């Protein structure tokens, strides 16, 4: 699995990732968040407003079971931490 991260400087979002699952097939917009000093991997979702005027959310990726999802997210988190170690976040302040 090949992962490319890019920095995002907005709120709790640390980075976004593009993941190549198999050669030539990519998943965009995997989000790396930092909430309460904990790194969280958020997978992309499709959202739409239903006829009942409520918002509905569908997961783009589904897993056979919760353990597979947890392990996959842990792999992404480990890769992000390696990437962040090599690519420090640069903060720019305006005076």
NORPEQUI-V639427 format. One record per residue. N is the residue number from 0. PHI is phi as a letter, one per 20 degrees, with the letter a starting at -180 (999 if undefined). OMEGA is omega in whole degrees, 0 to 359 (999 if undefined). BURIAL is I if it has 9 or more other ideal C-beta (glycine too) atoms within 8 Angstrom, else O. Layout:
N_PHI_OMEGA_BURIAL ; N_PHI_OMEGA_BURIAL
//
This chain:
0_999_178_O ; 1_d_181_O ; 2_c_174_I ; 3_d_180_O ; 4_d_170_I ; 5_c_181_O ; 6_f_174_O ; 7_c_182_O ; 8_d_177_O ; 9_b_174_O ; 10_l_184_O ; 11_e_181_O ; 12_f_179_I ; 13_e_184_I ; 14_a_172_I ; 15_c_183_I ; 16_c_169_I ; 17_d_186_I ; 18_d_175_I ; 19_e_183_I ; 20_f_173_O ; 21_c_182_O ; 22_g_177_O ; 23_n_178_O ; 24_c_187_O ; 25_c_170_O ; 26_d_178_I ; 27_e_171_O ; 28_m_167_O ; 29_e_188_I ; 30_d_176_I ; 31_d_182_I ; 32_d_173_I ; 33_c_179_I ; 34_d_179_O ; 35_l_180_O ; 36_m_177_O ; 37_c_178_O ; 38_e_181_I ; 39_c_176_O ; 40_e_180_I ; 41_d_181_O ; 42_e_182_I ; 43_f_178_I ; 44_c_174_O ; 45_d_178_O ; 46_c_178_O ; 47_b_178_O ; 48_e_182_O ; 49_e_178_O ; 50_f_178_O ; 51_e_178_O ; 52_m_175_O ; 53_d_177_O ; 54_e_178_O ; 55_c_182_O ; 56_c_177_O ; 57_c_176_O ; 58_f_177_O ; 59_f_179_O ; 60_d_174_O ; 61_c_183_O ; 62_c_180_O ; 63_g_178_O ; 64_b_184_O ; 65_f_180_O ; 66_f_179_O ; 67_f_178_I ; 68_f_180_I ; 69_f_180_O ; 70_f_180_O ; 71_f_178_I ; 72_f_178_I ; 73_f_177_O ; 74_f_179_I ; 75_f_180_I ; 76_f_179_I ; 77_f_178_O ; 78_f_178_I ; 79_f_181_I ; 80_f_175_I ; 81_f_180_O ; 82_f_181_I ; 83_f_178_I ; 84_f_180_O ; 85_e_183_O ; 86_c_182_O ; 87_f_178_O ; 88_f_180_O ; 89_d_178_O ; 90_e_181_O ; 91_d_180_O ; 92_d_175_O ; 93_e_179_O ; 94_e_999_O
//
